[in-house]
């Protein structure tokens, strides 16, 4: 299907119906289903940990949602079938994109988001739990990567500075790890020690503001997509390419916050202006910088839109230029957006749709504007995220409710995705990162 153009005004409403308060939110469904099972990863995101080493064997690490067993030792966890079993390891064939199972790092703490350092020696996971001892906090784990085998060894685990950490990313210097705590409505900065271990947070900031409406400004007609407008929900945090500013999205406040960052102390301070507003109720989830550093694209979970921003790298400021739907023209019903990524060459943008179960494909114009090219079925249910391999030739999609990772070939001339025929079974997959080992 083809679509002609974007919505004329960046924040113009395209119509939405009232949502039902009796339905589970997307996060409530996730917690509920995980409990039922227990009783019966800008720039660093494209090839984190793999840029410096292209010749050696390539590993993929798949984060998952696992049983809520609390902060338990990871080595001997007995997890129910069909559930995530911690971090799943795979060897990648660079020519075909094929994944071959290479082990598991078992954990009952839901290591749902992963980040690898540029050296490929360390992996970090956001453990989406809500307790650290008696504290209402999730945790973050530091793991060492065996440079020959790719196997993982736990170095330490520290509190994340809030409940339900859902996203981690590394500062370009490699000296700090940022965490977005979804249920805690907070962000934190943790020091990375010389041995790869993590220190406790040196700065924690709680989100404040007016909660957005449950009716998304840009929701499709008939949408019952209720997500997180019941409080503050920090969903993503990442540095800009320069490392001078740090941005984070709060879904419940419909804002992207911008912070100045002190690379010596790890402290955050509000930029001026401190935040940019997204359309009411649309729920900003993730964002990605264009390789040129001048444009930023934000995906809205409940509004099913992408907003293009001009980014002033000198002052750390965003200015909205375009709003465009992630769904085909005429779509009606519920959809939750998920991941957003710009291709390595900056020519195309990919946006994930859950319930519609598609990846929308956009061409990026000379001024950063988007043109809708169509969409491809994800070969599964509820695509939570997707990642490019270091070459940009393959895209790996985590179909959360289908318990598989589907592998696509990327046509770098047209931007289109072609399913390779490979399904990889992983319970509750949530995120994939790649690391090149020593040859």
C-alpha positions, 0 to 999 in steps of 0.5 A: 500500500502507498500513502501520499503525504504526512499530516499537514500540521505537525500536531494536527489531530487526525481523529480518535475515539474515546478509549475504554477505562476497563481495558488492561493497559499494554504494561498491565497486560505484560505484567499480568501475562508474565505472572501467569506464566510464572504460575503455570537496546541513536548511534549506539543502537545500530551496532553497539559493541561491534563497530571496532571489530568487523572481522571476528565471529559475530554474536547476538544477545537476545534479551527477554521478559522472564518470570518475576522471580525477583533478584535471584542468582542467574545460574540455576534458574528454572523457568517455565516453558514459553517464557524468556530464560534470561539472555539468549546467545546466538552465533551469526552467519555474516553472509546469510544472517542465520542465527545458531543457538550458542547458549543461555545466561539464565536470569529471572529478572527480565533482562529486557534491554541490553547495551554492549560497550564499544570494545565488545568486552561488556554487556549491560542489561536493564532488569525490569523488576520492581524490588532491590532488597527492600527498596522499590527499585529495579536493577541493572547487571554488568556482564563480562563477554568472553572474547573467544566464546561469547559466553557471559559472566555476571560481574555485578548487579546494582539498583537502577534508581527506580522501579521497572528499568526498561532501557539502558544506553552508554554514553559515547565516552563509555564511562557512564550508563543511562537507565530509564525506569518506566514504573518509577518515572525516573532516569539515572546515571551509573558510573562504569568502572574500569573493570566493567562493573557498575557503580551505584547511581550518581544521579537520579532524576524523577519526571514531573509534569502534567499527565497526558490524556488517555485519548491520543491526539493521533490515535486511529479511529476506533483505537483502544490503545491504552498504554501509560497515561496513568503516571510518569513513565520514562521509556528511553534515555540516550545521549546525543552523538556529541555526548554533551546532551542527554535526551529521554522520553516520558510516555505519560507526560508526552514529552522529550526532556533534554539535559546537559551532561557533565562527563566528569561527574555524571551529573545531569542538569536541565537544558533550556528549554528543558522539554519539548511537547509531543501531541497530547496522549500520543505517548513518545516511546523511542527516538533515533538520531539520523547519522548526520546528527541534524534530525531526530525521529520520535515514535509515539506508542499510542498515537501511532506516529513518527515526529521529525525534529530538527536538532540544534546540536550546539544548544540541544534544542528540538523543533518539530517539522513533520508528523506522519502516521506509521499505519496504512491509509484507512486503518482503524482499530488499536495499535501500539507503536514500538521501535524506530530505527534509521538505516546506517546510510540515513536513507530510510526509517523503520517503525514498528507496529504492534497489533498491526504487526508490521514494520512501516518503511519510510524514505528520508528526504533531503531535508529529513522529511519522511515519505511512506513506502509501505509496510511488511508483516513481521512474521509474528505477533507483537514486534517489540523491537528490532535491530540491524546487524553491524553491516546493516544488511539484516534486520532482526525482529523480536516478535514478543507474543509469538516467542520468535525472532524473525530475520529480514534481508534489507534491500539498501537500494529500495529500503524494502525488507524481505523475510529470509525464511528464518524463525528463531524460537525465543520465549518473550524476546524483547531486544537484540544486540550484536558483538564481534568477537576476536577471530 
